[in-house]
Amino acid sequence: QADVQESGGGSVQAGGSLRLSCRLAEFDFDYFYVGWYRQVPGHECEPVSLLSTTGHSYLEGAMRGRVTISLDKPNRILYLQMNHLQSEDTGVYYCAADHRLNQYCDVDKYTYWGQGTQVTVSS
């Protein structure tokens, strides 16, 4: 399930920003959804922002309005720009890709699931 590698996590003060990156495997973007999920301590794993094959973003959940997902196809990098971060956003952020991504962190089902990158927001 490897072949996607996240980076860009770190520590930031509340109100700050981070941009996560995910280097993607050699799959066809016409047939694969890509996206970001997160695991916040004490909460169920949840989608942060997902991108369909047509470039439509969906399921932005708790971070709606504070995140922007973008895909650099030539360089095969998926980005997640996160702004106005809060302490509740502290957790591990995962990159995923599959023929369809849903609201569940189906780690064993999705074709690609990264190792995760830690985001820590201090108040």
Disulfide bonds with the S-S distance in Angstrom:
Cys22-Cys95 2.09
Cys45-Cys105 1.89
